[in-house]
Amino acid sequence: MVNYYQLKNYTAITVKGANSKELLQGQASCDLNLEKNYYDALFCDEKGYVITNATILFEEYYYIIVRDELSAILMSELKKFGQFFDCSIEEEKKDILGQELNGELKKLFGKKDNCLSSGEWDEICMLNLCFDINEEMSGKFRINELGYDMNKYVSYDKGCYRGQEIIARLTYLGKKTKKVVVFNSGFAEITNADNRPIGKKICSLDSKDKEYSHFFVESTDYFSEGKKIIPVTNQWDLDLDH
């Protein structure tokens, strides 16, 4: 079964020019040399903080799909380097669809009737640990704190790109003592069995009559106001190499 979500709060950035691939190859975490027309990508700063996640589509030229509120931020970052590649970088408002098919989430161009909402898309992305970064989160967290599947977003075979050194360290060095858990309530903090605050809160989401909170925390039992709480999504239990 396919579900579609009309993403009215998303836009596309176009990158045009003969050297557009070279520009994006040095900025995005994915490998644009792969023979594809759809890429999941991260754009990071030099310290490895994620400016935004994005979908890159290649048709006649490259389109980068992001939330509306991230468009100006990402374009500003790309234009710092675009001048050296003789590329034009502009926003192009297009109809964006979210697609859910057999548990896989993708973004496409298009418009359909009777779609689910952007809020419902945010909810399913939160539960699948691929929440789209908003302006408040931009540049504040690294990939491991956000819970993204590194194998999906990061190429380890391509050349250098912004943030590569930090992402490599997060992947290969050190013991992973914290991962992402998501609760179906807007907790400001969580504690362990000794009532000691633990973890780092990354974000919250209000979705109709539901509320979620996303924490980066060690594997243990979790409590709020002395009561044990159970995550609705727990990266510790997922069989993924994050």
N, C-alpha and C positions, 0 to 999 in steps of 0.2 A: 504494500500500500504506500502511495506517495502522498505526503502532506506538503502543501505550499503555504508560505507566509509572505504577505506583502510587506516589504521592509521600507516603509515610507521615510524613515529617518536615516537612510543610507544614500550615498552618492558615489560617483565614479570619477577618478582622476585619470586623465589621458596623458600618456607619455609618448611623444612622437619624435621621430628623427632617426637617422641611419645608425646612430650610436646608442639608441635607447636601451637595447639589451645590455650593453656594457655598463651603462649608468646603473641600471637596476641590479645587475649582477653584483656590483660592489656595495649595494645598500640592503638588499633583501637576503634573508637567511636561506631561501630555497635556491635551487639550481635551475636557472632559466635555460641552460644548455640542453636540458632533457627535452626530448621531442614530445611536448605536451602543449595544450592550450589552456590548462587550468592548474594553478599553483596555490597552495596555502603558504603564507609567508609571514615573517615577522620583520619589522623595521625597528632597529635598536640604535641607541647612541653608542659612543665609544666605550662607555662604562658597562655596557650590556643591559641597560635598562630599556624595557620595551616601550617604544614610542606608540606603536599600534600593531596589532595583528591585521592581516588583510587577505583578500582574495585577489590574485592577479589573473586576469584573463587575457589571452592573446588572440586577437582577430586580425584586423588589418594592422593594428598597432596594439600597444599594451594599455589595458585598463586596470586600475587598482580600485577595488571596492572597499570602502571604509564607512564608518558612521559619519554623518554630516559634520558633527562637531570636531572630528579629527582631520577633516579635509585640509583646512588652512594650515594646521600644524605640520602635517606630512608634506604638503607642497612646499612649505618654507624650508623644511629639511632637504628635500630633493633639489630645490633650486640652488642651494648652496653649491651643489656639485654639478647640476645640469648645465651650468654655463661653460663647463670644461668639456662637455660632450655634445654641444650644439643641439640640445633637445628642447622642445617646448613641453611645458607641464601645465596643464589647465584642468579645471573642474568641468565636468560635463554631466548635468543632471539627467539621470536615466532611471527608468523603472527597474527596481531590484526585487528579485524573489529569493526567499530562502526555501530550500528544498530538503525534505527529510525522506530518505528512501533506505529502507532496511538498516536503520540506525546510523546512516551516513548523512552528514549535514553539509550542504553546499550552497553557494550563492550564485545566482544566474541573472541575466537580464530578462525582463518580461513583466507582464501584467496579467493577472487572472482574476476572475470573479470568485466570490465565496472563499477567499483565502483566510487563513488564520492570521493573527495580528503580530505586530512587531514585539509586543510584550510577551506573547506566547513563544516567540522565537527566542527572546532573551532567556526565558525560563528553561527551555530545552537545551540551550547552549550552556547555561550554568550547570545543569545536571550532567552534561557530557564533558565538562571541563574544557570547553572551548568558547568561553564567554568573550564577546567582542568588547575590546577596551573602549572606555569612554574618556572624555576630556579630563575628568578628575583623576583617572588612573594613569594617564599617559606619562611616561618617563619616570615612574615611581617604583616599578617592580621589575624583577628579573623573571625569566621564563619559568624557573622552577617554582617561584612563589605563585604564579598564575595557574600552574597545573597543566600547562599545555604538553601534549605528547611530542617530545623532541623529535622522534622519528618521523612525525608527520610534517613538522614545520621547518626542520633544520637539515641541511645537507652537510655531511662531513667530508665530502669528496671534492667540493668546489674550492675555488681560490678564496682569497681574503674578502671579507665584508665587514661592515661596521658591527662591532660587538662580538666578533667571532672568537677572540681570545678568551673573553669571559665565559661565553657559552661553552667553549671547549673545556674550560676548567670545571664548570658546573657538571659537565657530563663525565669527565674522566678522573677527576681528582677529588679525594675526600669521601667520607662516608655520608650517605644521604640520611640525615637524622630527622628531617622534617619533610612532609608532603602536604598535599591539599585535602581538606575535608570540607564538605558543604552540609549545613544544617537547614532544616525547613522552619527556621525561625530567625528573627533578626537580632541575634545575640550581640551585645556590645563586647563581651568578653566571655571566655570559657575557662574552666578551672580543671585541675586534676582531682583525684580522690582526697587529697589533703587540703582542698580549697585554695590552692595556689594558682593564680592566673597563669595561663600557658598560651603559647602560640601567638601568631600575628594576624590580626584581622586585615584582610585584603579588600573586601567590598561586601555590599549588601544588595539585594534586589527585591523590589516590591512588584508582585505580579498578581493583579486582581485581588483575590482574597488570601493570597499566599505571600510569604516573605522568606527570603533565604539569606544566609550569611556564609561567607567563604573565608576559611582560616588556613594558615600555613603553620603546621603544628606536628609535633612528634606523635608516634603511635602509642596510644594509651587509652584508658577509659576517660570519657569527657563528661563534665558536669556543668550545670548552671543553677545557681542558687541552691546548691546542695543536692540537686536531682540529676540523676544520670541521663544523658541525652545521647541519641544515636544519630550519626550522620546519614543523610539520604544518598550522598555520594562520598566515597572514601577512596582516595588514591592509593592508600596503603594496600587495599584489597584488590586493586586492578592488576591484571597480568600484563603490565606495560612496562617498558624500559624507559622511565622518565628520568 
